[in-house]
Amino acid sequence: MQKPAEILVIDDDDINNLLCKLILNATVPEVEVNTFSIPEKGLEYIEQTCIALNHEKPRLLLLDINMPSMTGWEVLTALSAFDQLKDKWIIYMLSSSLDQKDKNQATSNPLVAGFISKPLTKDKLDLIFLP
């Protein structure tokens, strides 16, 4: 994928969000990175950007699976209501889950481009950004 217009991380773990932001800023310093530890706030932000913004470049969403207030799967269900989502967001599940069922569910979801095991690394990002 080409470098995104923006990268969004939704994960309830503030330490993981900080690490992701550091790695993302070091790997793609020209791209704005926003993190949300509350999934509902991330959804609200996505809804606003889907409606208000019209960028040629897609945005990248790194979404955790296991969160207390709303799981990544529930976030995906909510996101499926946005018609413009497919054209504007590329979604990767970013999880520490070792459950093969989670990996299979992520890769079979039409909204999800792939599954990334935590921790996020430059090498894993390079695989996303390869043409």
C-alpha positions in Angstrom: 0.0 0.0 0.0 1.1 3.6 -0.5 1.9 5.7 2.6 -1.4 6.5 4.2 -2.8 10.0 4.8 -3.1 9.1 8.5 -2.7 6.2 10.8 -5.1 5.5 13.6 -4.5 3.0 16.4 -7.4 1.8 18.6 -6.2 -0.2 21.6 -7.2 0.0 25.2 -3.5 -0.4 26.3 -2.0 3.1 26.6 1.6 1.6 26.7 1.0 -0.2 23.4 -0.4 3.0 21.9 2.7 4.9 22.9 5.0 2.2 21.5 3.0 2.1 18.3 3.1 5.8 17.9 6.9 5.8 18.5 7.5 3.1 15.9 5.1 4.6 13.4 6.6 8.1 13.8 10.1 6.6 13.3 9.0 4.6 10.2 6.7 7.1 8.5 7.4 10.4 10.1 5.5 12.3 7.5 2.2 10.6 8.4 0.0 11.8 11.2 -0.6 9.2 13.9 -3.6 9.3 16.3 -4.3 6.8 19.1 -7.5 6.1 21.0 -7.7 3.9 24.1 -11.5 4.1 24.1 -12.9 2.4 21.0 -16.1 4.5 20.9 -14.0 7.6 20.6 -12.1 6.1 17.7 -15.3 5.2 16.0 -16.6 8.7 16.5 -13.4 10.0 14.9 -13.6 7.7 11.9 -17.3 8.6 11.4 -16.3 12.3 11.3 -13.4 11.8 8.9 -15.4 9.5 6.6 -18.1 12.1 6.3 -16.0 15.3 6.4 -12.8 14.5 4.6 -12.2 13.4 1.0 -8.5 12.4 0.6 -7.1 10.5 -2.3 -4.8 8.6 0.0 -6.3 5.9 2.2 -6.0 5.9 6.0 -4.6 3.0 8.0 -6.4 1.6 11.1 -4.6 -0.7 13.5 -7.3 -2.2 15.6 -6.9 -4.3 18.8 -9.2 -7.3 19.2 -9.5 -7.7 23.0 -10.7 -4.5 24.6 -13.0 -4.2 27.7 -15.7 -1.7 26.5 -16.0 -2.9 22.9 -14.1 -5.6 21.2 -12.3 -5.2 17.8 -15.0 -7.4 16.3 -17.7 -5.0 17.6 -15.8 -2.1 16.2 -15.7 -3.8 12.8 -19.4 -4.4 13.0 -20.0 -0.7 13.7 -17.6 0.3 10.9 -19.5 -1.9 8.4 -22.3 0.7 8.5 -20.0 3.3 6.8 -20.4 3.0 3.1 -17.3 5.2 2.4 -15.1 3.0 4.7 -13.8 0.7 2.1 -12.4 3.5 -0.1 -10.9 5.4 2.8 -9.6 3.0 5.4 -7.3 0.0 5.3 -7.8 -2.0 8.5 -5.3 -4.4 10.2 -6.1 -6.3 13.4 -3.2 -5.7 15.8 -3.4 -8.2 18.6 -1.5 -10.2 21.2 -4.0 -13.0 20.7 -2.5 -16.4 20.0 -5.9 -17.9 19.1 -5.9 -19.2 15.6 -9.7 -18.5 15.5 -9.0 -14.7 15.9 -6.5 -14.8 13.0 -8.9 -16.7 10.8 -11.8 -14.4 11.7 -9.6 -11.4 10.9 -8.4 -12.7 7.5 -11.9 -13.8 6.5 -13.5 -10.4 7.3 -13.9 -8.3 4.1 -13.1 -5.1 5.9 -9.7 -6.5 7.3 -6.6 -6.4 5.2 -4.6 -8.6 7.6 -3.6 -9.6 11.1 -0.5 -8.3 12.9 0.8 -9.9 16.0 1.9 -7.5 18.8 4.3 -5.9 19.3 4.3 -3.7 16.2 7.7 -3.5 14.6 9.3 -1.7 11.8 9.7 -5.0 9.9 6.0 -5.6 10.2 5.2 -2.1 9.0 7.5 -2.5 6.0 5.4 -5.5 4.9 2.3 -3.4 4.9 3.9 -0.5 3.0 5.6 -2.7 0.4 4.1 -2.0 -3.1 
